Amino acid sequence: MIGAAGIVIPAHNEERLIAACLHALQNAVASVRVPISICVVADRCSDRTVEIATATVPEASLLRTGVLSSLGQVRDLGMRYLMAELEGHDPAKVWLLGTDADSYVRPDWIERQLAHANAGADAVTGLVDLEPAPHLTTELRSAYRTLIGERIRPADHDHIHGANFGVRASAYADVGGYRALDTGEDRDLWFRLQAAGHSMLQPRDLDVLTSARTTGRARGGLADLLAALG
């Protein structure tokens, strides 16, 4: 059984969205009984992201990067910080979760992740839907859902999202964690875990809402996809 968990949130100039992200995480944390640590990695922030994150969740750990880092490095920094913070627990019983600062998890997100972990999964990744926004027309939402739906089956799916990710700490360490990639760091980690023989799950019961912005922080990410669809 999972005995402790940690959540990593990378954030680059997210003063407008970080509070809502963290409030959603607080709601999810309240529904589980295992110890949960939260780590915000403020990546080269020049706005009020750090101040807002600290005021919203004072108990969260906050790391700052001052040099240009890839998204893979930023995620890995947070993961390794939490692994060190939770080193008193068996790594096989520690669950590391990841989402993004422009995303909003469901109240049962952590609870469902831990249920999959306790059932034997070493890594899980769920689905991402779009938060309503003035520019998100019916046509654009329909185009996104049609594209996403092509890889969704009745019981599972083929999508891999760093904004909706969970991995056993022992499995993460086994494959060396996130690599220093600007984009696709989530898919790279997923396929290395798979190649190493870890138990992988892509369930439909895990979903998060994410910003529908078309100018994003990561090249080749969801914002670029929405821009192309629009």
C-alpha positions in Angstrom: 0.0 0.0 0.0 1.2 3.5 -0.8 2.3 5.2 2.5 3.2 8.7 1.2 2.9 10.8 -1.9 4.3 13.9 -3.4 3.0 16.3 -6.1 5.2 18.4 -8.4 3.9 21.5 -10.2 6.3 23.3 -12.6 5.4 27.0 -13.0 6.9 29.6 -15.3 5.2 33.0 -14.9 1.9 31.6 -13.9 0.7 34.4 -11.5 -2.8 34.3 -13.1 -3.4 30.6 -12.7 -1.3 29.2 -10.0 -3.7 30.0 -7.1 -6.6 28.1 -8.7 -4.3 25.2 -9.5 -3.1 25.0 -5.9 -6.6 25.4 -4.4 -7.8 22.4 -6.6 -4.8 20.4 -5.3 -5.7 21.3 -1.7 -9.2 19.9 -2.2 -7.8 16.7 -3.6 -5.3 16.3 -0.7 -8.2 16.7 1.8 -9.8 13.5 0.6 -6.8 11.2 1.2 -5.3 10.0 4.5 -1.6 9.3 3.5 0.9 12.1 4.0 1.1 14.4 0.9 4.0 16.8 0.1 3.6 19.5 -2.5 6.5 21.0 -4.4 6.2 24.0 -6.7 9.2 24.5 -9.0 9.2 28.2 -10.0 11.1 28.2 -13.3 12.7 31.6 -14.0 9.7 33.5 -12.8 9.7 37.2 -13.1 6.1 37.8 -12.0 4.3 37.1 -8.7 4.1 33.3 -9.1 6.3 32.7 -6.1 4.5 35.1 -3.8 1.1 33.8 -4.8 2.1 30.1 -4.4 3.6 30.8 -1.0 0.5 32.6 0.2 -1.9 30.0 -1.2 -0.2 26.9 0.2 2.3 28.0 2.8 3.2 24.4 3.7 4.3 23.6 0.1 8.0 23.4 -0.8 9.0 26.0 -3.3 12.1 25.6 -5.5 13.4 28.3 -7.8 15.5 28.0 -11.0 17.4 31.0 -12.2 18.9 29.6 -15.4 17.3 28.3 -18.6 16.1 24.8 -17.9 14.2 22.3 -20.0 10.8 21.2 -18.8 12.2 17.8 -18.2 14.9 19.2 -15.8 12.3 21.3 -14.0 10.0 18.3 -13.4 12.9 16.1 -12.4 14.1 18.7 -9.9 10.8 18.6 -8.1 10.6 14.8 -8.2 14.0 14.4 -6.7 13.4 16.9 -4.1 10.3 15.1 -3.0 12.1 11.7 -3.1 14.6 13.2 -0.7 11.9 14.7 1.5 10.2 11.3 1.7 13.3 9.2 2.0 12.1 7.8 5.3 9.5 5.8 3.4 10.1 2.7 1.2 10.4 4.1 -2.4 8.1 1.3 -3.6 5.4 2.7 -1.3 5.8 6.4 -2.4 3.7 7.7 -5.2 4.9 10.8 -7.2 2.3 12.8 -9.0 2.7 15.6 -11.6 0.4 18.2 -12.9 0.9 21.7 -14.4 0.3 25.2 -13.0 -2.4 25.9 -15.6 -4.3 22.8 -14.7 -7.0 21.9 -12.2 -7.3 18.4 -10.8 -10.6 16.9 -9.7 -11.3 16.5 -5.9 -10.8 12.7 -6.2 -7.7 12.9 -8.5 -5.2 11.8 -5.8 -7.5 9.2 -4.4 -8.0 7.6 -7.8 -4.3 7.7 -8.5 -3.5 6.0 -5.3 -6.2 3.3 -5.9 -4.5 2.4 -9.2 -1.1 2.3 -7.4 -2.4 0.1 -4.7 -3.9 -2.2 -7.3 -0.4 -2.7 -8.7 0.3 0.0 -11.3 3.8 1.5 -11.4 2.8 4.5 -13.5 -0.5 6.0 -14.7 -1.5 8.8 -17.0 -4.9 10.2 -17.5 -6.8 12.5 -19.8 -6.9 16.3 -20.1 -9.9 18.3 -21.0 -10.1 22.0 -21.7 -11.3 24.7 -19.3 -14.0 26.9 -20.8 -12.6 30.2 -22.2 -14.0 33.0 -24.3 -11.9 32.0 -27.4 -12.7 28.3 -27.0 -15.4 28.1 -29.6 -17.7 25.1 -30.0 -15.9 24.3 -33.2 -12.4 24.3 -31.6 -13.6 22.2 -28.6 -15.2 19.7 -31.0 -12.0 19.5 -33.1 -10.0 18.9 -30.0 -12.3 16.2 -28.7 -12.5 14.5 -32.0 -8.7 14.4 -32.3 -8.3 13.1 -28.7 -11.2 10.7 -29.1 -9.4 8.8 -31.9 -7.1 7.3 -29.3 -9.6 6.6 -26.5 -11.0 3.1 -26.0 -13.9 2.0 -23.8 -11.6 1.1 -20.9 -8.3 3.0 -21.6 -6.5 5.3 -24.0 -3.2 6.1 -25.7 -2.6 9.6 -24.4 0.4 10.6 -22.2 0.1 13.9 -20.3 2.7 15.3 -17.9 -0.3 17.4 -16.5 -1.9 14.1 -15.3 0.8 11.7 -14.4 1.7 9.4 -11.5 4.7 7.1 -10.9 6.0 4.9 -8.1 9.2 6.4 -6.7 11.1 3.2 -7.1 10.1 2.9 -10.7 11.1 6.5 -11.4 14.5 6.0 -9.9 14.9 2.7 -11.8 14.8 4.4 -15.2 16.6 7.6 -14.2 13.6 10.0 -14.1 12.8 12.7 -16.5 15.4 13.6 -19.1 16.5 17.1 -20.0 14.0 17.5 -22.8 12.3 20.7 -23.8 9.2 18.8 -24.9 8.0 15.2 -24.9 9.6 14.6 -21.6 6.4 12.9 -20.3 6.3 10.5 -23.3 10.0 9.7 -23.1 9.7 8.8 -19.4 6.5 6.7 -20.1 8.1 4.6 -22.8 11.3 4.0 -20.8 9.2 2.8 -17.8 7.3 0.6 -20.2 10.5 -0.8 -21.8 11.9 -1.5 -18.3 8.9 -3.8 -17.6 7.0 -1.7 -15.2 3.2 -2.0 -14.9 1.6 0.8 -16.9 -2.0 2.1 -16.9 -3.8 4.7 -18.9 -7.3 4.8 -17.3 -10.2 6.9 -18.3 -11.2 7.7 -14.8 -8.4 10.2 -14.3 -8.9 13.6 -15.9 -7.9 17.1 -15.2 -9.0 20.5 -16.7 -6.3 22.6 -18.3 -6.0 26.1 -19.7 -7.2 26.4 -23.3 -4.6 29.1 -24.1 -3.1 29.0 -27.5 0.2 30.6 -26.5 1.9 28.2 -24.0 5.0 27.8 -22.0 6.3 24.6 -23.7 7.1 24.3 -27.4 5.0 21.5 -29.0 2.6 21.3 -26.1 -1.2 21.6 -25.9 -1.2 25.3 -26.6 0.5 24.7 -29.9 -2.0 22.0 -30.8 -4.9 24.3 -30.1 -3.4 27.0 -32.1 -3.0 24.6 -35.0 -6.6 23.4 -34.7 -7.9 26.9 -34.6 
